[in-house]
Amino acid sequence: PRSTLFPYTTLFDLVGALRHHPARYSPSVTTSNKLISELEGEINIMTILLVHNSQIGAHTCFVAQKIANILHTLDTDSIIADISQPGWDSYQPESIIILGGDGTIIKVAGQYAQQDIPVLGINMGTIGFLSNLEVHEISTKFMSDLLSGNYQLDERMMLEVSICDQYDHVISRYLSLNEVCIKTVASHMAALGIEIDGKLHTHYRGDGMLIASPTGSTAYSLSAGGPIVDPELEVILITPLLSYLLSKRTLVVASNKVITLFNLDKTMIAICIDGQDIITTDEPFQIIVKKARNHFKLINLKGRDFFASVDRRLGQNCQPGS
């Protein structure tokens, strides 16, 4: 029973207090962590990270708090983090719920995919290809299904992108869920070379080039004329951006192949990964793209079909006379 000296009716309440105010209830952090571990072993607590995006609007925080309240009634601890603030990715949860658009989900993928943490997307953005629920569908039932593991897990292939200098030294390495884009900054055409598994494929002139995953096939690559690819396939798409030659079309390449792109002149080039500018340069470079070892795990609570979702998101499935 709750009392003034011990105001916690459940072990869940006590663990939450120890996590958030360890100094108040324990003589040391070490002791507090030991108590938390022992208590969690008794009640098997799952921690859910609720990631919202205040840049979309303050309502994302209110929705996150609503979900936190539902989870609390289900004896599940949760942490609310704003992706626009530093430190949002410093937690180690068992699952993540994301409140935002595809851009928010992609950013989480870049940080957490290597940890194999399943992610549920709740659409509060514009299109929401990667989301499984809409805000009005948030309910105790779906949260209970999440906690009990009553869902499908869609594993999305990711790309490992290595940016190298002219001496083949790796400058930086990234994980990409959608695509890496190499494009000219000025009005000049980019001149690029492409190798597939170490063999020269072609030289190319145009605005740039996209290397996309199946998940990225419904993003920038689609706008550039690329095909929609079933995300269960593991392939790599090479899509030209406004090619000088009309014969240059999207290539669909097996995922076990390594794609290398390099510049052929001093045109200023921007390298972007999943919509984020990484580097702008006119120096010689190489970009090596291959299938990543990790997959991004998306929680599918409704068993939603990918192609039905594409039709709905793109507004293709119009009724006659509508």
Legacy VTK file of the C-alpha trace (Angstrom):
# vtk DataFile Version 3.0
C-alpha trace
ASCII
DATASET POLYDATA
POINTS 322 float
0.000 0.000 0.000
1.042 3.565 -0.705
2.270 5.619 2.272
4.054 8.906 2.928
7.400 7.154 3.480
6.956 4.650 0.624
4.574 6.255 -1.913
4.761 3.437 -4.533
1.994 0.924 -5.074
3.987 -1.201 -7.530
7.568 -2.222 -8.196
7.140 -0.454 -11.535
6.643 2.868 -9.710
9.728 2.270 -7.590
11.948 1.447 -10.579
10.753 4.618 -12.303
11.633 6.685 -9.235
15.082 5.094 -8.934
15.793 5.814 -12.592
14.768 9.437 -12.528
15.823 10.430 -8.987
18.483 7.902 -7.858
20.096 10.193 -5.277
16.791 10.684 -3.455
16.201 6.992 -2.806
19.665 5.398 -2.795
23.025 6.270 -1.196
24.906 5.912 -4.517
24.378 5.543 -8.230
25.960 2.074 -8.087
23.522 0.962 -5.408
20.621 2.484 -7.327
21.581 0.675 -10.541
21.912 -2.592 -8.635
18.440 -2.137 -7.153
17.008 -1.329 -10.583
18.570 -4.478 -12.082
17.219 -6.660 -9.268
13.731 -5.161 -9.490
13.636 -5.383 -13.289
14.597 -9.023 -13.008
11.534 -9.546 -10.827
9.023 -7.717 -13.027
10.674 -7.892 -16.519
10.244 -4.207 -17.313
10.433 -3.085 -20.928
11.537 0.460 -21.669
10.021 2.230 -24.679
11.680 5.320 -26.140
9.107 7.809 -27.463
10.809 10.022 -30.045
8.890 13.096 -31.179
9.858 16.028 -33.368
9.059 19.477 -31.987
10.090 21.007 -35.320
6.898 19.527 -36.767
4.923 21.079 -33.923
4.369 21.073 -30.162
1.486 18.621 -30.649
4.005 15.810 -31.182
5.040 16.131 -27.532
1.404 16.027 -26.387
0.829 12.831 -28.374
4.022 11.333 -26.910
2.719 12.078 -23.409
-0.606 10.444 -24.303
1.220 7.264 -25.334
3.383 7.407 -22.195
0.211 7.482 -20.097
-1.177 4.444 -21.922
2.098 2.576 -21.435
2.092 3.443 -17.739
-1.329 1.797 -17.340
0.264 -1.284 -18.922
3.105 -1.220 -16.360
5.686 -0.217 -18.957
8.315 2.449 -18.477
8.849 5.053 -21.203
11.203 7.909 -21.985
10.164 10.921 -24.073
12.892 12.467 -26.240
12.796 15.332 -28.745
14.809 14.438 -31.835
15.579 18.114 -32.444
17.443 18.342 -29.132
20.945 17.010 -28.271
21.095 13.729 -26.386
17.903 12.221 -27.771
19.830 9.125 -28.906
21.623 8.441 -25.623
19.126 5.841 -24.393
19.120 2.029 -24.700
15.447 1.045 -25.034
13.918 -2.300 -26.007
11.637 -0.637 -28.582
11.168 2.815 -30.092
7.953 4.622 -31.018
8.492 7.506 -33.425
6.062 10.408 -33.747
6.811 12.299 -36.937
7.240 11.856 -40.664
9.549 9.673 -42.726
12.425 12.090 -42.131
12.175 11.538 -38.375
12.110 7.751 -38.830
15.110 7.867 -41.186
17.108 9.863 -38.656
16.346 7.302 -35.953
17.384 4.524 -38.353
20.800 6.098 -38.783
21.363 6.092 -35.021
19.722 2.876 -33.811
19.760 0.363 -36.713
23.061 -1.155 -35.554
21.426 -2.071 -32.247
18.626 -4.105 -33.880
15.939 -2.233 -31.945
12.425 -2.577 -33.443
10.706 0.702 -34.343
7.039 1.665 -34.623
6.281 4.713 -36.756
3.224 6.866 -36.048
2.615 9.304 -38.862
2.613 12.991 -37.943
4.319 14.114 -41.136
3.234 14.584 -44.739
3.221 11.174 -46.443
4.426 8.557 -43.998
5.577 5.640 -46.161
7.444 4.173 -43.186
4.694 4.711 -40.612
2.347 1.952 -39.521
-0.207 3.904 -37.483
-1.981 7.228 -37.796
-2.438 9.406 -34.715
-6.165 8.634 -34.432
-5.332 4.900 -34.287
-3.316 5.151 -31.055
-5.022 2.861 -28.555
-4.443 0.631 -25.553
-5.012 -2.407 -27.782
-2.202 -1.531 -30.187
0.153 -0.647 -27.334
-0.689 -3.960 -25.653
0.013 -5.801 -28.919
3.357 -3.990 -29.120
4.364 -5.050 -25.617
3.285 -8.660 -26.127
5.095 -8.964 -29.461
1.854 -9.476 -31.384
3.052 -7.918 -34.636
4.938 -8.540 -37.867
8.509 -7.332 -38.118
9.447 -5.840 -41.485
13.233 -5.916 -41.906
14.485 -3.273 -44.333
17.834 -3.531 -46.079
20.186 -0.639 -45.435
23.215 0.694 -47.295
26.709 1.145 -45.912
28.240 4.272 -47.464
31.991 4.935 -47.268
33.385 8.282 -48.449
37.055 8.045 -49.461
39.663 10.558 -50.559
41.789 10.320 -53.698
44.200 7.988 -51.893
41.400 5.501 -51.049
41.493 6.424 -47.359
38.065 6.218 -45.727
37.118 9.684 -44.464
33.753 8.718 -43.005
31.242 5.880 -43.013
27.451 6.044 -42.733
24.340 3.880 -42.680
21.600 4.855 -45.110
17.991 3.670 -45.125
16.936 5.480 -48.321
19.728 6.694 -50.588
23.036 8.406 -51.137
22.855 11.284 -53.601
25.766 12.800 -55.515
24.757 15.976 -57.337
26.251 19.091 -58.841
26.024 22.262 -56.777
26.273 24.762 -59.633
24.631 24.824 -63.059
27.443 22.724 -64.556
26.954 19.044 -65.312
28.614 16.503 -63.061
30.998 14.013 -64.641
30.993 10.719 -62.752
32.417 7.242 -63.202
30.634 4.137 -61.937
32.158 0.760 -61.116
30.195 -2.363 -60.211
32.251 -4.953 -58.315
35.463 -3.280 -59.424
34.597 -3.273 -63.128
33.978 0.012 -64.902
30.328 0.254 -65.900
30.096 3.679 -67.514
30.991 7.345 -67.466
28.056 9.639 -66.887
27.208 13.301 -67.331
24.201 15.015 -65.841
22.947 16.540 -62.599
24.090 13.633 -60.457
23.388 10.088 -59.355
21.315 8.263 -56.719
22.212 4.950 -55.121
19.061 3.736 -53.368
17.812 0.837 -51.287
14.402 -0.799 -51.908
12.988 1.402 -49.127
14.438 4.441 -50.914
12.709 3.408 -54.150
9.584 5.306 -53.036
11.565 8.444 -52.162
13.945 10.597 -54.239
14.631 7.740 -56.674
10.935 7.521 -57.556
10.824 11.260 -58.285
13.863 10.786 -60.549
12.047 8.141 -62.610
13.171 5.007 -60.771
10.925 1.977 -60.175
9.017 1.064 -57.018
10.720 -1.980 -55.506
9.219 -4.474 -53.078
11.158 -3.871 -49.810
11.426 -7.637 -49.301
13.807 -7.718 -52.265
17.449 -7.013 -51.497
18.761 -4.995 -54.434
20.552 -1.703 -55.044
19.162 0.915 -57.438
21.400 3.220 -59.479
19.309 6.124 -60.796
20.725 9.002 -62.899
19.585 12.548 -62.209
18.733 14.363 -65.466
21.168 12.440 -67.607
22.687 14.117 -70.675
21.954 10.881 -72.568
18.347 9.664 -72.653
19.562 6.060 -72.750
20.809 6.258 -69.157
18.112 4.676 -67.009
17.877 3.082 -63.558
19.929 -0.060 -63.010
18.744 -2.666 -60.498
21.795 -4.475 -59.118
22.092 -7.504 -56.824
22.756 -6.517 -53.204
25.949 -8.580 -52.992
27.660 -6.223 -55.437
29.732 -3.175 -54.436
29.036 0.128 -56.196
31.821 2.709 -56.511
31.283 6.265 -57.759
34.032 8.793 -58.423
34.251 12.266 -59.936
35.999 12.885 -63.246
36.512 16.654 -63.125
36.650 19.649 -60.754
32.906 20.369 -60.711
31.666 21.187 -57.203
29.748 18.146 -55.938
27.448 17.731 -52.925
27.188 14.336 -51.260
23.928 13.802 -49.368
22.795 10.767 -47.380
19.093 10.353 -46.609
18.483 14.020 -47.349
21.276 15.307 -45.098
24.191 17.203 -46.631
27.412 15.398 -45.699
30.136 17.091 -47.719
30.625 19.514 -50.615
33.842 19.203 -52.586
35.579 19.612 -55.928
38.474 17.372 -54.863
38.845 13.791 -56.141
36.743 11.339 -54.130
35.266 7.866 -54.159
31.968 6.736 -52.696
31.691 3.023 -51.983
28.166 1.699 -51.452
27.249 -1.824 -50.415
24.605 -3.696 -48.475
24.904 -3.059 -44.738
25.116 -5.928 -42.263
22.258 -4.509 -40.187
18.613 -4.252 -41.140
16.184 -1.590 -39.948
13.340 -3.332 -38.121
9.897 -1.785 -38.591
7.002 -2.918 -36.405
3.853 -3.726 -38.396
0.926 -3.922 -35.975
-1.788 -3.988 -38.625
-0.318 -6.461 -41.095
-0.508 -3.714 -43.709
0.424 -4.674 -47.275
3.235 -2.628 -48.807
1.594 -2.135 -52.200
-1.756 -1.102 -50.722
0.137 1.404 -48.591
1.945 2.766 -51.663
-1.353 3.223 -53.500
-2.873 5.049 -50.565
0.158 7.232 -49.860
0.609 8.256 -53.480
-3.107 8.788 -54.076
-3.114 6.315 -56.965
-6.047 4.248 -55.815
-8.783 6.642 -56.958
-12.354 5.424 -57.221
-14.185 5.948 -60.563
-15.794 9.353 -60.662
-13.803 10.634 -57.690
LINES 1 323
322 0 1 2 3 4 5 6 7 8 9 10 11 12 13 14 15 16 17 18 19 20 21 22 23 24 25 26 27 28 29 30 31 32 33 34 35 36 37 38 39 40 41 42 43 44 45 46 47 48 49 50 51 52 53 54 55 56 57 58 59 60 61 62 63 64 65 66 67 68 69 70 71 72 73 74 75 76 77 78 79 80 81 82 83 84 85 86 87 88 89 90 91 92 93 94 95 96 97 98 99 100 101 102 103 104 105 106 107 108 109 110 111 112 113 114 115 116 117 118 119 120 121 122 123 124 125 126 127 128 129 130 131 132 133 134 135 136 137 138 139 140 141 142 143 144 145 146 147 148 149 150 151 152 153 154 155 156 157 158 159 160 161 162 163 164 165 166 167 168 169 170 171 172 173 174 175 176 177 178 179 180 181 182 183 184 185 186 187 188 189 190 191 192 193 194 195 196 197 198 199 200 201 202 203 204 205 206 207 208 209 210 211 212 213 214 215 216 217 218 219 220 221 222 223 224 225 226 227 228 229 230 231 232 233 234 235 236 237 238 239 240 241 242 243 244 245 246 247 248 249 250 251 252 253 254 255 256 257 258 259 260 261 262 263 264 265 266 267 268 269 270 271 272 273 274 275 276 277 278 279 280 281 282 283 284 285 286 287 288 289 290 291 292 293 294 295 296 297 298 299 300 301 302 303 304 305 306 307 308 309 310 311 312 313 314 315 316 317 318 319 320 321
